[in-house]
Amino acid sequence: MKYIFVTGGVVSSLGKGILTSSLGAILRGRGYRVTAIKIDPYVNVDAGTMRPYEHGEVFVTSDGAETDLDIGHYERFLDIDLSRANNITTGQVYLSVIQKERRGEYLSQTVQVIPHITDEIKDRIRRTAQEQNAEIVVVEVGGTVGDIESLPFLEAIRQFQFDEDDQDIMYLHLTLVPYLATSEEFKTKPTQHSVSTLRGVGIQPDVLVLRSEKMVPEDVRKKVALFTNVHAGEVFSSPTVQYLYEMPLVLEEQGLGRVVEKKLGLEPIQPNLSFWQNAVRKLKQPKDEVTVAFVGKYVKMPDAYLSILEGFRHAGIAHDARVNVKWVNAEEITDLAKAAELLGHVDGVLVGPGFGIRGVEGKILAARYAREHRLPYFGICLGLQIAVIEYARNVLGLEGANSTEFDPYTPHPVIDLMPEQLEVEGLGGTMRLGNWPMRIHPETFLYKLYGKELVHERHRHRYEVNPEYVQRLMEGGLTVSAVTPGVQGRGEGLVEAIELADHPFFIGLQAHPELSSRPMRVSPPFNGFIGAALERKRQALFQSIESSS
């Protein structure tokens, strides 16, 4: 087993997750079995209860773990499904050690950070790598070197150099090199201090990656090498790129893959990165272009919807088209006139997931506008529920129809909690999470998109379409295109997807298909939605030409 440990310095949010993912893609391009692990030093057990504005989106794995968004980057770059074991938090580690102590597994020992906490961390890393049959595991330590909460994890990865052979361990440090435009200088002092701090806890980095707005020139890299005890050829630059999928190419071109091969004693292999080359070409020079509106409440924090944005990008690659996103704050849609003003010039509307009542009425108006104006509509999770509420109110005439999440006293609870959720206590890890099957009815548009009857998509929600209203909705013209076939006696027949037969594209999914979308394997609903948006744009252009002639 080969281990690569990625740490970060100076400031957070430098892009350790993208660096880890890109390194994994470089190694995958050489044919190695690679997995990636994200260490989050926060004391939360998982990311499930964190505010999107504070931590970005919650990424859900196929086994139902609510994780850091970097796990999503890993899956998209490596094209593999990861599990709850790939996200290690301080909360998980201490909870496990305390439970073991209570069971008496440490006998009469005094339980301490070293060795008990650090051993738990090392065991989790090794166990995950072994269970996933990886040849190389890339471990990203979240946070910044020098943070007090990171120290146990840094100590654990430091110990690996004594537990494993020298050729099986590699330390990679990502650090900031600010560029001062006024003096046109790259400043290396923050990096020098960061490496000094890392060496102070016993870790000498083998490779440095310098994060900066521009490509760091060779003379600056040589200076960094001199002051940090790293070979000049092992200092790399990570500039700001237009698209994240450029990073494997940028790093490979500089020779990072060759350095990793040498350090880990790997056979020199010419990597196959042709997919990334083609994807970047299509992103930068697309043949077409389309604009879709994203109606949500966290529109000032795009990371809250990161996987959906990536799903758009994947569909854009598939259609060789640039997907422009118009952010629409749901709270600004106060009536149909405002909906027309904000949505009248887009080619499609997506209403995404969310919790809480804020912005709900605006989303309902957006769904109504899309339905009445035959504008392609894609509803994800809450977006499906919004479409059902809108249809019940404005087509079936069920005045006051709503979700009990937003109005506990609604006369028509078309969206409601199921019995198993009524008994739930607490918030963390208590929703319908992870992969659930959905059986798609033949002769539906959704079936044409997936091409098969039984598929699995990831979920993260509590509320469902109320079974008591399903028949009335269907009799009123709403198509239930997929249901839950039943899992261990639970959820059988619950609505998984809806659509409108007489609409160019009007689909809602209770699941989150964006979580399983990959640049090399686009999610079928995203593919269909962008295809429908492009078709609407072409028809509008044709009609404009006809009317002018």
N, C-alpha and C positions, 0 to 999 in steps of 0.2 A: 504494500500500500504506500502510495506517495501522498504527502500532505503539503499543501501550499497555504500559508496563512497570510491574510491580507489585513493590514491595519491602516489607520488614517491619523493624520496629524494636523495641527494648527486650528482648523475649524471643521465642523460637521458638514454633512451634505455636499461633500466634494465629488461624490460619484463612485464610492467604493463598490456599490452594488453593480454598476455598469462595468467597472473594471473587472470585478469577479466574474460577471457573466461573459464578458468579452474574452477573458483568459480561458474560461471554460469552452467557449466556442472555438477558440484557436486550437485547443487540445482535442476537442471533438472532431475538428477538421483533419486531425492527424490520425483519427480512428480509435482514440482511447475512450474507455468507459469513464465518464466523469460525473461526479455529483457535487453539489455545493451546499454549504451550511451557513446560515446567518445566525450570529450570536448577537442578541440584543441585551444590553446591560440593565435595562429597566426592570423594576421589581414586579411589574405586572406578569401574570402567568402567560398571557397572550395579548394580542393587539385588539381583541374583540370589543373592548369597552372604551377605546380611545377615540377622541374627537378627530374627525377627518381633517379639520383645520390645523390640528396640532401634529398629526402623524401621517397624513395622507390616507389613501384607501386601505381597507383591510382586505388582504388577499386570502382567499379560502382555498385550501388544498382539496384534493379529491377525497381524502379521508376525514374531512370536516374540520381541520385546524384553521383557526383565525390567526393569520400571521402577518408579519411585516411585508410591505409591498415589494421588497427586494426579492422575495421568493418568487414573485411573478416574473421579475426580470430573469431570474435563473431559468425558470421553466421555458420562457420564450426563446432565450438564446441557446439553451441546451436541448430543447425539444424533448424534454422528459417530464414525467409527472413526479413531483416531490411529495413529501408527507409531513406530518406534524413533527417528525424527528429532525427535519431540516431547519427548524427554527428553535434555537435554544435561548431561553431567557433566564435572568437572575431568579425570577419568581419560580420557574420550574425547578431550577437546581436546588435552591434552598428548601422548597417544599418537599422534594424527594429526599434530601438529606435528613430533614426533620422527621419525616415519616419513618425512615429507616431507624433513626435514633429511638423513636417511640416504640418501634417493634423490637428493639434490643439487638439490632444487627451489628452494632459497634461494640457490643458487650460492655466492658468497663472503661472503654476509652473516653478521653475528653475530646469531644467533637470540635474540630477547629477548621478554619479556612484552609490551612495547609496541614494535613493532606486531604481532608475529607471533601471539602468543596471542590478543590482542584482535581481530585480523582474522579469525582462525579462528572465534571466537565469533560475530562479526557475520555471517560468511559462512553459518554453520550456521542462524542465525535467518532470514536472508533466503531461503536455499535452501528451507528447510522451508515458509515462507509461500508461496513461488512454486509449489513442487511440489503443494501442497494447494489452490492456486487460491483463496486467502483474500483477502478485501477488508480484513479487520482481523485482526491477530494480537495476542493478549494473552500477554505473556511474564512469567512469575513467576520472580523470582530467589529461590531458597531460602536458608535461613539468616537471619541477622540483620545489619543494617547495622552495621559495626564489626568483624565477623569477618574475620580475615586471609585466609581462603580465598575470601571473596566479592569481594575487591578487584578481581581481573582482570575479573570479570563486570560489576561496577559501572562500571569504567572503559570497558568495551565499550559498555554501554548509554548512558553519558554521551556517547560519541562520536557516537551516532545523531543527536543534536540538531544536529550540524554536517554530517552526511551527508545529512539529509533536510530537507524543507521544514518550517517551524514547525508548520503545521496537520496534519502527518502524524505527530507525536510527542506522547505524553502520558505523564507520570510520576505514578503513584499510590502513595502510601505508607500502609501499614497499621501502626498503632502502638497500644501499650497505654495505656489510661487507667484506672488502678486506682480502684476505689470502696472507700473506707474506711467500713465500716458504723458504727464507733464514733463518728466525727465527721460521718458522712453527707456526705462530700465526694468529689468526683471530683478526682484529683490529676493535673495536666497536666505537671508537671516532667519525668517520663520522656519524654513525647512531645516536649517542647521540646529535650531533649538529643539524642533520636534524629534529629530533623529537622536539628539543627545538625551532627551527624555526617554525615548524607547530603549536606548542602550543602558540607561539608568536602571531599567527593570530587567536587564539581562538579555535583551534581544538585539543582535546586530543584523540589520536588514541585508539581505542578499541583493535585492533589487529595489530601486527607488523609481516611483512614477510621479512626475511633477505636474500638478494640475495648474493650468493657467489659461487665460483667455486666448492666447496665441501659442503657436509652437515654440517651445523653449529652445533657443539656439544651442549649438554644440558647445560653444565656449562656456556658456552658463552651466551646462550639464557637467562639464569637466570641473568647473569650480565647485559645484555641489559634491561631486565625487571626492574631490580632494579633502573637503572639510567633513565628510561623513564616513570615511573609511570604506567606500564602495568603489569598485572598478568603474572607470569612465564608460565602458561599453555596457554597463548594467544600470544606467540612469536613462529613463525614458520620459517622453513628454506626452501629456494627455490634454490636448487643446480642446476648446469648445468646438463641437461639431454641429452641423445642421440637423443630423439625424443620428439617434443612438446607435443604429445598426452599422454606422461607419466605424465604430471603435475597434472591432476585431481587425479590420483592414488597416487602420492607422497604427495599431500596436504591432501587428505582424510585419508591416512594412519597415518598422524601426528595428525589428529583430528580437522582439520579446520572446517569441516562440523558440528561437534558437537558444537563447539564454536559459530558458526553462529546461529544454532538452539537455543542455550541458550540465546544469546544476543537479538535475534529478537522474542523470545517467540514462536518459532515454535515447533510443535509436533516432538519428536524424531522419525526418520524414517531410516531404513536401506536402503542406496541408492543402486540402480541397476547400477553398473558401468561395467557390464560384457562386453559391446561392447569395451570399452577402454582397458580392459584387453586382449581381443582377438586381437584387432588391434595392441597393443604393442608387443604381442607375435609374430605375423606375421612379424612385422617390424624388430624385433631383430633376429628371427630364421626363415627366409623365406625358402621355399622349392626350390625356383628357383632364378635366377638372370638374369638381362638384362641390356644392356647399350645403351642409346640413346644420340644423339648429340643435343645440344641446340644451334642453330645458331642465334646469335643476336649481338647487339652492346653495351649492358650494362652488358657484361658478368663479369665484375669486381665487380658488385653490384647485387648479386643474389636477394636482396629484390625488385629489379625492376621487377622481374618476379615471385613474391612470390606465387601467386595463381596458376600459371602453375606448379611450383614445387610441390605444395600441390596436384594438380590434378594427377601428376605422382605418388605421395605417395598413394593417394586414390586407383588408379588403381593397384598399387603394393599390397595393402591390399586385393583387390578383387581377384587378381591372385595368392596371396601368394608368391610374388616375390619381391626381392629388385630391385629397379630401380636406376641404377647409371647414373648420368648425366655428360656427357663430354661437357664442355663449349667450344664453338668454336666462336672466334671473326670473324664476317662476313668480316671484312676488310682484314683478312689474307687469304681469299680464292680469289686468284688472277687469277686462271685458273683451268681447269678441273684436271690437274695433282695435283695441290694443294688440290682440293676438294677430290680427291682420297686418298691423304696422310692423310687428316684430318678426312674423313668420311668412309674410307675403312674398318675400323674394328669395326664399331658400328652396332647395330641391328635396328636402326630407326633414322629418322631425323625430328626434329621439327623446323620450322621457325616461330618465334613468332611475336607479334605486335611491332609497333614502328612508329616513325615519322621522317621525314627528309631523305636526300639522302645518308647520310653516311652509308656505308656497304651494300647498295642495290644490287650492282652488284655481291658481294660475295654471297648474299642470292639467287640471280637468278642462280648462278652456283651450289649452293647446291641443289636447286630444280631440276635442270637439271640432276645432278649426281644421285639423288634419283630416278628420273623417268627412266633414261636410265639403271640403275643397279638394278631396281626392289626392291629398298630399301624402306621400309615403310616410308611414308612421311605424316606429319600432319602440315598443315598451318593454323595459327590462325590470323584472321584479315588481317594485311599486308601480312602474310604468304600465304593467299589465293590469294591476288593480285599479289604477287611474282610468284606464280605458273601459273597464267593466263598470265603474261608478258612473262615468260619463254616459255610457250606453243605456244604463238602467234609468238615469234621470231623463235624458233627452230623446230617447227612442221608445223605451217602454213606458215612459211617463210615471215612473216611480219617484214622486216628489220627495226630496230629502234623502234619497239613497246615498249611502256613505259606507265607510269602514268604521268599525267600532274603535279602531285605533284613534280616529279623529273625532268621532261623535258617538260616545257610548250609548246614547239614547236615540240614535237614528231609527226612524220607523221602518226602514228597509236596510238591514245590515247585509248588503250584498258581499261585503268583505268582512270576515270575522275570524276570531281565534277558534281553533279546533279543540276538542275536549282535552287532548294530551297537553296542550299549551296552557290551559287554564290552571293546571296544578303546578306549573313551573315556578320555582323560587329563584331569585337572583337573575343576573343578566349574562354573565360570562359563559359562553359555550352552551347556551340553552335553546338556540333556535334550530330550525331544520337546516342542517349544515352538510356540506360535502356532496359527493356524487349521489344522485337519486335517479332511478330510471324514469323515463317517460315514454309511454306508448303512443305513437303518432297514428292518427287515423288516416288510412289511405284516401286518396282523392282530395287531399287538402294541399294547399300551397306549401305548408310546412314539410309535408312528406316529400314534395318535389325538391325542396332545399336539402334535406338530409339524405334522401334516397334510400331510407330504410325505416322499418316500423319501430324498432326499439333502440333508443339512444340513452346515454347517461350525460347529464349536465350537473354542474355544481350549484348548490342552493345556499342562501343565507337570508332567512326570513321567518317570521312567526305567523303572520296572517295569511289566510287562504280565501279563495272564492268560496262563498258560503254554498254548500251543496244544496240547500233548500231553494236556492234561486237559479240553479243551473238550468233546469228545464224551462223556466220562463224566459231566461236569456236566449236559449237556443230557439225556442218557438218565436221569439222576437227577431230572429235573423242573425244572432251572433253564433259563429261556429266555434265549438270547442274542438280544437285540432289535436290536442294531446292530453292524456290523463296519467296519473300515477298508477301503475299496474298493481301496486300493493307490495310493501316491503315489511316482512315479519308481521303481517297482520295490520300494519298501520298505513294510513294515507291512501288506501285503495280508492281509486276513482276521483281523487282530487284533481282539480283543473291545473294543468301544466302549461297550456298554451291556448290562445284564442286568436281568431282572425276573422276578417270580413271577406266573404266570397265575391262581393260586387265592388271591390276596391282594388286599385293597382297594387298596393302593398300596405296592409294594416295588420300587424302581427304583434302580439304580446306574449312574453315568456315569463313564467314565474321563476325560472332559473336564471343564472348569470352566465350566459354563453361566452362572454368576454374573457372569463377566467381560464378557459381551455383553448382560446384562440392563439395561434402561433403564426409568425411571419411566413413559415413554410407550409402551414396548414390552417388556413383562415377558417373561422367559425362560419358554418353555413348560413345562419340568420344574418350575420354582418355582411357576408358576401351578397346575399339576396337584397338586403336593404340598400347597400351602395349601388348595386346593379339597378334597382328600381329608381333610385334618385338620379342616376345617369340617364335612364330612359325618360324620365320626366323632363330633364333638362333638354334632351334632344327634341322631344315633342314640342316643348315651348319654343325652341329655336326654329323648328320647322313651321310652326304656326305664325311666328313673327315674320319669317321670310314670305310666307303665303300672303299674309295681310298687307305687307309692304308692296308686294308685286300686284 
